[in-house]
Amino acid sequence: MRFSGFESLLDRAKSKGRAKVAVAVAADKEVLEAIKIAEKEGLITPILVGDGEQIKRLAHEIGLSLKKAELIDESLPEVAAHKAVDAVVNGQAHFLMKGQINSSDFLRAVLRPVRGLRTGRLLSHFAAFQVPGFSRLLFVTDGGMNIAPNLAQKKEILDNGLLYLKGIGMDLVNVIVLAANEVANAKMPATMDAQALAEMSRAGEFPGAIVEGPLALDGAVSAAALKHKGIASQINGDVDLLLVPTIEVGNVLGKSMVYFAGATMAGIVLGAQVPIVMTSRNDTPRSKFMALSMAALSRGS
Ligand code: COD
């Protein structure tokens, strides 16, 4: 099973019923617009944590009714992030969403040692892209949380991504571990890690997935490119999930798809007690709404 685009993902998410989402620092027009769409689609009921007056003013401006929403008035962003995490820990919310707050401050509240959302697993960022002209959703990890993961962390990042994709119904996942070329070279650590992960895959470490690497982006998405380069690949350009070597590679790859190719992106954090919607401040309301759908879909799986 594969997702042809966000609409197919949304259809499945809607079938799960409404979830309660705690939004950390919710006084943001785009965030509230995404909440408005998600509420209308029957996906969520919000708990909005942030500056109460601003939230009410923005909600009024965009025509979002707050009748069914819960409002927690807190004007300090860091404190609001902690109160939103509290709502999840106390069982009031099924998952969490980042609003108008710096990613690192938000993640520190998630990772707080006491009453945080840790599970003992590595938390990692996981993004989906709908790229015009590409036949299916393309997933990328980790372009948003772990800065320069080592091999063991890359394995955990991959495990998180595969657990998510299997949980939402994908039974076979094609993974390419990206590097700048296809030859393992000690001077390029990304190629060595990619080779090691591909070896783990051949040894059966990633059931339900084929993991290949090192491979450059062209060979990951194009059978013709592989043919020209004379590279054998079982995946043969049919990749579902790209594992990137560093946060910068993932961030630049994602923003390139959005700004050069007109892609829509949705991002969440995996590995915590609940899925966490972590979109970028420049993301459109549709992109933030799709991230809510991604989180809602994985709830309980
Ligand atoms: N998973 C689980 N625990 C973690 C993780 C993780 N990914 N990262 C840190 N921890 C734990 C550590 O084990 C430790 O107990 C505690 O958290 C603090 O660890 P530090 O000192 O390494 O963490 P910080 O606070 O300096 O940084 C953690 C961040 C997640 C904030 C940091 O990695 C970060 O800023 N990442 C980039 C986020 C970002 O800017 N993204 C931009 C795109 S939106």
Boltz pocket constraint, residues with backbone or C-beta under 6 A from the ligand:
constraints:
  - pocket:
      binder: B
      contacts: [[A, 103], [A, 104], [A, 105], [A, 107], [A, 108], [A, 111], [A, 121], [A, 122], [A, 123], [A, 124], [A, 143], [A, 144], [A, 145], [A, 146], [A, 147], [A, 278], [A, 279], [A, 280]]
      max_distance: 6.0
